[in-house]
Amino acid sequence: MRILVTGGCGFIGANFLHLLAAERPGWNICNVDALTYAGNLANVREPAATLKQLYRFEHADIADAQAIRRVFEDFRPEAVVNFAAESHVDRSIADAAPFIRTNVDGVLTLLQLAREMGIPRFIQVSTDEVYGSLGPTGLFSETTPLAPNSPYSASKAGGDLLCRAWHETYGFPAIITRCSNNYGPFQFPEKLIPLMFLRATADEPLPVYGDGANVRDWIFVEDHCRGVLAALEHGRPGAVYNFGGNAERANMQVVEAILRLCGKPKSLIRLVADRPGHDRRYAMDYSLAAAELGFAPSVSFEAGLERTLAWYAARPEWVAGVISGAYRTFMQEWYGERL
């Protein structure tokens, strides 16, 4: 298999490459990444070393049609898995333009080239946030109407709808996967779990939006990557597959669990003004993925959280390397007046 992975230096993409190196070591892999603020070549050092000549890296933006065409024509992939995305809701509220460029224009570029070259497998990795917000009960299914509430989720919905249109109009073999909140190794430390862990270990205030009762279903990143691999190998063209972790937790519960594991007091928690368009609850019905792909989460939230915090604690050099001046500037601009 010759597989083109976009966004492979980011959090989920890097974990997917680690999985492929361990379980599909004979595959040829081309990793395309623009190396924006959350892309880090250090994340894929191990799979690159394992795969050796079967691995190549291309520094390119998926919205740059000329650059991506060169990659397609040179590598000649048999499958494309698109992890490349701008993914942080807060950043999308501050400036939506990069989200439209990557999550909509970039997907269009990939679809056009993949259809032109007759690539038989195309996976669009998306998010539960395209469905909007749930009430206190119920689950998102693959037939839930899309109702995005942030610029980020609207941009992801736009990319998903392009994939649907390519399948319906051209018979293009696109598959869309949507998952709940990921956590695990290599996550950029502006997301909830690494942010709270790093602030707690430094005895700094932990900013929690609103009343802390917003609920998310958490999935360990390796479980998500196994679902994407199953969709790639066994998915039905034109299908949408939801992946969930069976781990609904309120944000405050997550923060308090981190404090317990770190041996830190709850007095570090600071409630801050809620962000605009903050969805109240997400939860996923993954019965279709279970039936067609054999998907089921294997890592409990408690075990996954311990593994995740231990990973960050053991890698202070990695943490120091990603907390750049630009990251600190953004964090101060976003949370500064709220702390």
C-alpha positions as CSV (number, residue, x, y, z in Angstrom):
1,M,0.0,0.0,0.0
2,R,1.2,3.5,-0.9
3,I,-0.5,5.8,1.5
4,L,-0.4,9.6,1.6
5,V,-1.1,11.0,5.1
6,T,-1.7,14.7,5.4
7,G,-1.1,16.4,8.7
8,G,1.1,13.6,9.9
9,C,3.2,15.8,12.2
10,G,0.2,16.9,14.2
11,F,-1.3,15.2,17.2
12,I,-3.6,12.6,15.7
13,G,-1.7,12.2,12.4
14,A,1.5,11.5,14.3
15,N,-0.2,8.8,16.4
16,F,-1.5,7.3,13.2
17,L,2.0,7.1,11.7
18,H,3.2,5.4,14.9
19,L,0.4,2.8,14.5
20,L,1.2,2.2,10.9
21,A,4.9,1.8,11.6
22,A,4.1,-0.8,14.3
23,E,1.3,-2.7,12.5
24,R,1.7,-2.1,8.7
25,P,5.5,-2.0,8.4
26,G,5.5,-2.9,4.8
27,W,3.5,0.1,3.6
28,N,5.1,3.1,1.8
29,I,4.1,6.3,3.6
30,C,4.3,9.9,2.4
31,N,3.7,12.4,5.2
32,V,2.6,15.8,4.0
33,D,2.5,18.6,6.6
34,A,2.7,22.4,6.4
35,L,4.4,22.5,9.9
36,T,2.2,25.3,11.2
37,Y,2.3,26.0,15.0
38,A,1.1,22.5,16.0
39,G,3.1,20.5,13.5
40,N,6.3,19.0,14.9
41,L,8.8,16.8,13.1
42,A,9.9,15.4,16.4
43,N,6.5,13.7,16.7
44,V,7.4,11.3,13.9
45,R,11.0,10.7,14.6
46,E,10.4,7.1,15.7
47,P,8.2,5.9,12.8
48,A,10.5,7.6,10.3
49,A,13.5,5.7,11.8
50,T,11.5,2.4,11.8
51,L,10.2,2.6,8.3
52,K,13.5,4.0,6.8
53,Q,13.2,4.1,3.0
54,L,9.5,3.3,3.1
55,Y,8.9,6.7,4.7
56,R,9.2,10.2,3.2
57,F,8.2,13.7,4.3
58,E,7.0,16.5,2.2
59,H,6.7,20.0,3.6
60,A,3.6,21.4,1.8
61,D,0.3,23.1,2.5
62,I,-2.7,21.0,1.3
63,A,-4.3,24.2,0.0
64,D,-1.3,24.8,-2.3
65,A,-2.6,23.0,-5.4
66,Q,0.8,23.2,-7.3
67,A,2.8,21.8,-4.4
68,I,0.3,19.0,-3.7
69,R,0.1,18.1,-7.4
70,R,3.8,17.6,-7.4
71,V,3.6,15.3,-4.4
72,F,0.7,13.3,-5.9
73,E,2.5,12.9,-9.3
74,D,5.8,11.9,-7.7
75,F,4.5,9.5,-5.0
76,R,1.4,8.1,-6.8
77,P,-0.6,7.1,-3.7
78,E,-3.1,4.4,-3.6
79,A,-4.9,6.0,-0.6
80,V,-5.2,9.4,1.0
81,V,-5.9,9.9,4.7
82,N,-6.5,13.6,5.5
83,F,-5.7,14.6,9.1
84,A,-4.5,18.1,8.1
85,A,-6.6,20.7,9.8
86,E,-6.7,23.8,11.8
87,S,-8.4,22.4,14.9
88,H,-8.5,24.8,17.9
89,V,-11.9,26.4,18.5
90,D,-10.5,29.4,20.3
91,R,-8.2,30.2,17.5
92,S,-11.0,30.0,15.0
93,I,-13.0,32.5,17.0
94,A,-10.0,34.9,16.9
95,D,-9.4,34.4,13.2
96,A,-11.4,32.1,11.0
97,A,-9.5,32.6,7.7
98,P,-6.8,29.9,8.3
99,F,-9.5,27.4,9.1
100,I,-11.3,28.0,5.8
101,R,-8.1,27.8,3.9
102,T,-7.0,24.4,5.3
103,N,-10.3,22.7,6.3
104,V,-12.3,23.7,3.1
105,D,-9.9,24.9,0.4
106,G,-7.3,22.2,1.3
107,V,-9.9,19.4,1.2
108,L,-11.1,20.7,-2.2
109,T,-7.5,20.5,-3.5
110,L,-7.1,16.9,-2.2
111,L,-10.4,15.8,-3.7
112,Q,-9.7,17.3,-7.1
113,L,-6.3,15.7,-7.4
114,A,-7.4,12.3,-5.9
115,R,-10.3,12.1,-8.4
116,E,-8.1,13.2,-11.3
117,M,-5.6,10.4,-10.5
118,G,-8.2,7.7,-9.8
119,I,-7.2,7.1,-6.2
120,P,-9.4,4.3,-4.9
121,R,-9.4,5.2,-1.1
122,F,-9.9,8.6,0.5
123,I,-10.5,9.2,4.2
124,Q,-11.6,12.5,5.5
125,V,-10.9,12.7,9.3
126,S,-13.5,14.9,10.9
127,T,-15.0,15.7,14.3
128,D,-18.2,15.3,16.3
129,E,-18.4,19.1,16.5
130,V,-20.0,19.3,13.1
131,Y,-23.2,18.0,14.7
132,G,-23.5,20.9,17.0
133,S,-24.7,20.5,20.6
134,L,-26.7,17.8,22.4
135,G,-29.1,18.2,25.2
136,P,-28.7,16.2,28.5
137,T,-29.6,12.9,26.7
138,G,-29.1,11.2,23.4
139,L,-26.2,10.5,21.0
140,F,-25.0,11.8,17.7
141,S,-25.5,9.3,14.9
142,E,-24.2,9.5,11.3
143,T,-27.6,10.8,10.2
144,T,-27.7,13.6,12.8
145,P,-28.1,16.9,10.8
146,L,-25.0,19.0,10.7
147,A,-25.3,22.1,12.9
148,P,-21.8,23.6,13.5
149,N,-21.6,26.4,16.1
150,S,-18.1,27.7,15.8
151,P,-15.9,28.8,12.8
152,Y,-13.8,25.7,13.4
153,S,-16.7,23.2,13.2
154,A,-18.3,25.1,10.3
155,S,-15.0,24.7,8.3
156,K,-14.8,21.0,9.1
157,A,-18.5,20.6,8.0
158,G,-17.6,22.4,4.8
159,G,-14.9,19.9,4.0
160,D,-17.1,17.0,4.9
161,L,-19.9,18.2,2.6
162,L,-17.4,18.5,-0.2
163,C,-16.5,14.8,0.3
164,R,-20.1,13.9,0.3
165,A,-20.7,15.9,-2.9
166,W,-17.7,14.2,-4.6
167,H,-19.1,10.8,-3.8
168,E,-22.7,11.7,-4.8
169,T,-21.7,13.6,-8.0
170,Y,-18.7,11.7,-9.3
171,G,-18.9,8.4,-7.5
172,F,-15.6,9.2,-5.8
173,P,-14.8,6.7,-3.0
174,A,-14.6,9.2,-0.1
175,I,-15.2,8.0,3.5
176,I,-15.8,10.4,6.4
177,T,-14.8,9.6,10.0
178,R,-16.0,11.7,12.9
179,C,-14.8,11.1,16.5
180,S,-15.2,12.6,19.9
181,N,-12.5,14.4,21.9
182,N,-9.1,12.9,21.5
183,Y,-6.4,12.8,24.2
184,G,-3.0,11.2,24.5
185,P,0.7,11.6,23.5
186,F,1.8,14.5,21.3
187,Q,-1.2,16.7,21.8
188,F,-0.3,20.4,21.5
189,P,-0.5,21.9,25.0
190,E,-3.3,24.4,24.3
191,K,-5.9,21.6,24.5
192,L,-7.6,20.9,27.8
193,I,-5.8,17.8,29.2
194,P,-2.2,18.8,28.5
195,L,-2.9,22.5,29.3
196,M,-4.4,21.6,32.7
197,F,-1.6,19.1,33.5
198,L,1.2,21.5,32.7
199,R,-0.4,24.3,34.6
200,A,-1.1,22.1,37.6
201,T,2.5,20.8,37.7
202,A,3.7,24.4,37.7
203,D,1.2,25.4,40.4
204,E,-0.4,27.9,38.0
205,P,-4.2,28.7,37.9
206,L,-6.3,26.3,35.8
207,P,-8.8,28.3,33.6
208,V,-12.2,26.4,33.2
209,Y,-14.8,27.9,31.0
210,G,-18.2,28.9,32.3
211,D,-19.5,26.5,35.0
212,G,-17.3,23.6,34.0
213,A,-20.3,21.5,33.2
214,N,-19.8,21.2,29.4
215,V,-19.7,17.5,28.6
216,R,-17.4,15.7,26.2
217,D,-17.0,12.0,25.2
218,W,-13.2,11.3,25.4
219,I,-11.4,8.8,23.2
220,F,-7.8,7.7,23.6
221,V,-6.0,8.7,20.4
222,E,-4.7,5.2,19.7
223,D,-8.3,3.9,19.7
224,H,-9.3,6.7,17.2
225,C,-6.4,5.8,15.0
226,R,-7.4,2.1,14.9
227,G,-10.8,3.2,13.8
228,V,-9.4,5.3,11.0
229,L,-7.2,2.4,9.9
230,A,-10.3,0.1,9.9
231,A,-12.2,2.6,7.8
232,L,-9.3,2.8,5.4
233,E,-9.0,-1.0,5.0
234,H,-12.7,-2.0,5.3
235,G,-14.9,1.1,5.0
236,R,-17.7,1.4,2.6
237,P,-17.2,4.2,0.0
238,G,-19.6,7.1,0.7
239,A,-20.1,6.1,4.3
240,V,-19.7,8.2,7.5
241,Y,-18.4,6.5,10.6
242,N,-18.6,7.8,14.1
243,F,-16.0,6.9,16.7
244,G,-16.5,7.4,20.4
245,G,-14.8,6.4,23.7
246,N,-17.7,5.6,26.0
247,A,-16.3,8.2,28.4
248,E,-18.6,11.2,28.9
249,R,-17.1,13.6,31.4
250,A,-17.9,17.2,32.3
251,N,-14.9,19.4,31.9
252,M,-14.7,20.0,35.6
253,Q,-14.5,16.2,36.2
254,V,-11.6,16.0,33.8
255,V,-9.8,18.9,35.5
256,E,-10.4,17.5,39.0
257,A,-9.1,14.0,37.9
258,I,-5.9,15.7,36.6
259,L,-5.4,17.5,39.9
260,R,-5.9,14.2,41.8
261,L,-3.3,12.4,39.7
262,C,-0.9,15.3,40.2
263,G,-1.5,15.6,43.9
264,K,-2.6,19.3,43.5
265,P,-5.4,21.2,45.3
266,K,-8.7,22.1,43.7
267,S,-8.0,25.7,44.8
268,L,-6.0,26.1,41.6
269,I,-9.2,26.0,39.5
270,R,-10.4,29.4,38.2
271,L,-13.8,29.7,36.5
272,V,-13.4,32.1,33.5
273,A,-15.9,33.7,31.2
274,D,-17.4,31.1,28.8
275,R,-16.3,31.2,25.2
276,P,-18.8,32.2,22.5
277,G,-20.7,29.3,20.9
278,H,-19.5,26.8,23.5
279,D,-21.4,23.5,22.8
280,R,-22.9,22.0,25.9
281,R,-22.5,18.3,25.3
282,Y,-21.2,15.8,22.7
283,A,-21.7,12.0,22.7
284,M,-21.3,9.5,19.9
285,D,-23.3,6.5,18.8
286,Y,-20.6,4.4,17.1
287,S,-22.8,1.3,16.5
288,L,-22.4,1.6,12.7
289,A,-18.6,1.5,13.0
290,A,-18.9,-1.4,15.4
291,A,-21.1,-3.4,13.0
292,E,-19.2,-2.6,9.8
293,L,-15.6,-2.1,11.0
294,G,-15.4,-4.0,14.2
295,F,-14.6,-0.8,16.1
296,A,-14.7,-0.5,19.9
297,P,-12.7,1.6,22.2
298,S,-10.2,-0.4,24.3
299,V,-8.7,2.1,26.7
300,S,-10.8,3.4,29.6
301,F,-10.6,7.1,30.4
302,E,-9.0,6.5,33.7
303,A,-6.2,4.3,32.2
304,G,-5.8,6.6,29.2
305,L,-5.5,9.7,31.4
306,E,-2.8,8.1,33.6
307,R,-0.9,7.0,30.4
308,T,-1.2,10.5,28.9
309,L,0.0,12.4,32.0
310,A,2.9,10.0,32.5
311,W,3.9,10.5,28.8
312,Y,4.1,14.3,29.3
313,A,5.8,14.0,32.7
314,A,8.5,11.8,31.1
315,R,9.2,14.2,28.2
316,P,10.0,17.7,29.5
317,E,12.2,18.3,26.5
318,W,9.3,17.8,24.1
319,V,7.1,20.1,26.1
320,A,9.7,22.8,26.2
321,G,10.3,22.5,22.5
322,V,6.6,23.1,21.6
323,I,5.9,25.8,24.0
324,S,7.2,28.5,21.8
325,G,7.0,32.3,22.1
326,A,4.1,32.4,19.7
327,Y,2.2,29.9,21.8
328,R,2.8,31.9,25.0
329,T,1.6,35.0,23.2
330,F,-1.6,33.4,22.1
331,M,-2.3,31.9,25.5
332,Q,-1.9,35.3,27.1
333,E,-4.1,37.0,24.5
334,W,-6.9,34.5,24.9
335,Y,-6.9,33.8,28.7
336,G,-5.1,36.8,30.0
337,E,-8.1,38.9,31.0
338,R,-10.0,35.9,32.3
339,L,-7.5,34.6,34.8
